[in-house]
Amino acid sequence: MAAPSAGRRHRLILTRNIMASEYASSAQQARNPSTDPHHVVEGELTWLVRAVGLAIGGLLAVGVILGLYHGLTFGGGVRAQIAHGLLVAQVVFAVVLIMLGSIVEGFGFGLALGTRWPYTKNIVVLMLRGDPEAAHRVVATLVGLVGVALAITHPVYEMFLGLGLIVATALFGMGVLYVLAGRAPAIVHGTHGLLAYLVFMAYLVPLAHANIGLGLYLKIIIPTHPLLFAIFMGGVVTGGRGFGEALGQFTVPERKPQWIVALHGIAGLMVVGTLGWYMPTYPVAFALVLLQLGVGFLLFQAVNLKPKAPGAIVAFHQIMALLITTAIVMQWQF
């Protein structure tokens, strides 16, 4: 076989160098999303992600069914029935939205759509394919639309407060993308998580206690204070460690992310102490918090083992937080 000419050898070497450069660049972007102008880091659509997504979709359908049922069986005029049905559905939708956020984090989809917010051209197609970040943004839109409908059908302060919290949560949601890309402080992530739970409580509290709004409820129910602080610090932990970064094992905190973890743990112990002080008012919430401490330890280990995608344990940790919040508001008893 004839040896390749000098020109052909030059082209082959140039092509090989370009491919190597592109590979190195893509690898660098996977490690550090701030090197990509859109900060896109795609997650892996495994069967587990799709299965969890289907379960979340089922929960969304349950919200619609419960809203219809409670609306139709609610006493009062048509407008009151519509408002009550929407309120029931909104509580479920807020839960779904928080759960989707945990799935996005747990399976490494935080930057699957990059920092382009709120939508991409094919966001519905991506959602139907199982992308949890796309689903998260679509459901956020649904929660916003229901919030507007509630403010129209039941124009009271509590509904406008809920709508305002939705808007604030959405704006901080955009900020979360920049936290993950290394362009914004971790406190933005914590504030987003706190606001998401305040949205949930803004609609759950009027549903559980007809004559009490969120502001008054938070003022008089002391256990919500350490709970919300723990939720806030949980978001700061995620933002503080950076996208795809491990926290590292430690006995005494040495780095900033480890100090944040320690504060989150102290906040969890504050919740335990406060609920214990108010026993026997919140027995179920107290038991759930004790279990949550163990789940949090497992999550810490999972983050160190698989920093980019710790897995379903993130969603379970979030489920526990939602159950604790609900158990306090509803005062669940054994």
N, C-alpha and C positions, 0 to 999 in steps of 0.2 A: 504494500500500500504506500502511496506517495505521501511524503511528509507535508503537513499543512504549510501554506505559504506564510511569510512573515506578517502580512496584513491580516490573514485569517487568525493567526495565533494572537495577534494584538486584539482583534475583536472578541475572541473567546475569553482572553484574560480580562478585558474590560467588562464583558457581560457577567463573568464570575464575581468580579469585584462589586458590581452594582447589586447583584443578588445578595452577596454577603452583607453589604451595607444596609439593604432594606431589611434583611433578617435581624441584624443587630438593632436597627431602629425600632422595629416592631417589638423585639424583646425588651428593649428599654422602655417603650411605652407601656408594655404589660406590667413592668415593675414599677414604673413611675408615671401615672396618668398625666402629670403636669407637662410632660414632654409632647403630648398630643394636643394640637390646637383645639380639638373638641373634647378632649379628655375621655374618649371612649375606651372602655375596658369591658369587653363582652363576657357575659357569664355563660355557663354551660347548661343547656337545656336537657337535663337528665330526666329519666322516667319519674324520679322522686319529685323533681320540681313540677312536672306536669300533673302528677297525682295530687300534690298539695294544692296546686292551682285549681284543679277540678273541685276539691273539697271546699276551697274558698268560694268558688263560683256557686256551689250548692248552698253555702251559707248566705250568699247574696240573694239567691232565690227564696230562701227561708225568710229573709227580711221582707221581701215583697209580699209573700203569702201572709206573714204575721201582720203586716201593715194593712192589707186588705181585710183580714178577719177582724182585727180590733177596730178598724174604722167602721166597718159595716155593723158591728155589734155595740158600738158606743152610743150612749144616749145623747140626745140633742139634735140639733138641726144638721142639714147636709154639710154646711161649712165646718161645724165642730167635728163631724165624723171624718171629714177629709183631713183636718188638722191633726186629729188624734192618730189616724192611720199613718200619716206622714211622720209623726213624731216617733211612733214605734219603729217604723222602717228606718228612720234616720239613726236611731240608736244602734241597730244592727249594722247599718252601712258604715258607721263610725268604727265599729269593732273590726269590720272587714278591712277598712282602710289601714288601721294600725297593724293588723295581721299581715297585710301585704307588705307593709314597710319592713316588718321583721323577716319576711321571706326574701325580700330584696337584699337585705343585709346578710342573711344566713347563707345564701347561695351565690353571693358575689355578683349581684346584678346592679349594684349601686350606681355604676357609671356605664351601664349597658347602652343608654341613650346619650351618654356624654352630658355636657352641661347645657345642651339645647333644651330650653324650657319655655312653655310647658309641653309642647307637642312636637312630634316629627310627622312628616307627611303620611307615613304608613303605620301610625301608632295602633290603629284598630287591628290591622293585619298582624302586627307583632303581638298584640294582646291575645288574639285568637290562636296564635302559634304557641302560646304559653309563656311569653316574656312577662315576668312579674312586675318589672319596673313600668312597662307599658300599662299593665292592668292597674297598677298603683295610681298612675296619673289619670286614667279614665275614671276610676272609682272616686278619686278626689273631685273630679268634675261633677260626678253624680251627687256627691255629698253637698257640693256647693249649690247645685240646682235645687235640691230638696230643701236646703237652708233658705233659699230665696222663696220657695213656695210656702214654707212655714211662716216666714215673715209676712207674707201676703195674706194667707188664710187665717193666721192667728197673730195679728200685729201687736204683740206685747213686748216689754223690755227684754225678757228672757230669750225670745226668738231672734231679736236683733243682736243681742249679745252673742248668741250662737253663730249667727252669720258673720259677725265681725271677727270672731275667733277663727272661723274657717278661712277667711281672707288672710288673716295674719299667719295662720299655719301654712297656707299655700306659698306666701312670700318667703317664709323661712325655709320652706321646702326647696325653693330655688337656691337658697343659700347653702343648704346641705350638700348640693352637688359640688359647690366650690370648696366646701370643707373636705369632701372626699378627694377632690383634685389637688388639695394642698394649697388652696388660694383663700381660705377663710378660717377663722378661729373655731375651736371645738365648741365653744359656748353656743354658737349658732345651731349646731346639731342638737345640743341639749334643749335649747329653747323650742326647736321644732317638735321634739318629742313631748315636752311639757304642754305645748299648745294643742297637740293632737289629743292628749288625754283630757284637756280642758274642754275641747269640743265634745268629746264623748260624754263627759259629766254635765255639760251645759244642756244636753237633751235628756240624759238619764235622770238627773235630779228632778226636773219638773214632772217626769213620768212617774217617778216613785213617790214624790212629795208634792202634791198639786199646788200647795200654797207657798212653796219655798223656791226661790231662784238660786242660781249658782253662787252669786256673791254672798248672800246671807248664809247659805249652807256652808261654804268654806270658812266663813267667820266663826260659826258656832260649833262645827265638827272638827275638833282639834286633830284627830288622827289623819285627816287629809293633808295636814301640813308636812309632816315628815315623809308621807307617801309621795307627794308631788315633788319634794326635794330629791328623793331617791330616784324617781322617774327622770327628773332633769339630769341628775348626775349619770344615770345610765346612758343617756344620749351623749353626754360629754365624754364618757369613756370611749364610745364608738368613734366620735370625732377626733378625740385626742390621740388615739393610737395610729391613725392614718389608714388609708385604704390598703388592705392586704398586708398590714404590719402586725407582727406578734407583740404581745405585751411583755413577755418574758417572765420566767419564774422569779419570785423574790420573797424574802422574809421581811426585810426592811426596804421600803421604796427608795429607789435611787434616781429613776428618770421621771419626768413629768407625767407620762401616761400611767405609771405605776402609782404615783401619788393620787391621781384622779380615781384609779380603781380603789385605793384605800378609802378615799372619801365616800365613794359609792357604797362600799361595805359598811362604813360607819352610818351612813344614811339608812341602810337596811336594818341595822341594829336599832336605830332610833325608832323605826316603824314597829319593830318587835316590842320595844320598851313601852311605847305609847299605847299600842293595842293591849298589852298586858296590864297597863295601868287602868284602862277602861273596861277590863273584864268585869262581868260576863256579857258586856254589850255586843262585842264583836268576836264571838268564839270561832266562827268559820274563817274570818279574815286572819285571825291570829294563827290558826293552824296552817293556813295557806302561806303565810309569810315565813313560818319556820321551814316549810318545804321549799319555798323559793330560795332560801339561803343555800340549800344544797344544790338546787338547779343552777344558781349563779356560779357556784364553784365549778360545776361541770362545764358551764359555758366558758369560764376562764381557761380551763384546760383545752377546750375545743378551739378557742381562738389561738392559743399557742401552737396547737398541732396543725391547724389549717387556717392561717390568718385571713386569706382571701375569702374563703367560703367555709365557715365553721359548721354549717349544716342546720338540721331541723331543730337543734337545741336552742337556737336563737328564737325561733317561733314559739317553742314551748315556754321559754323564759317570758316572752311577751304575753302568752296566754295566761300564765300565772299572775302577771301584773294586772291584766284585765279582770281576772277573777277576784283578786284582792280588792281592786277598786269597786267592783260591783258588790262584793260582799259587805263592804263598808257602807256604801250608799243604801243598799237594800236591807242592811242589818240582818244578814242571813244567820240562822240559828241551826244547831244540830237537832 
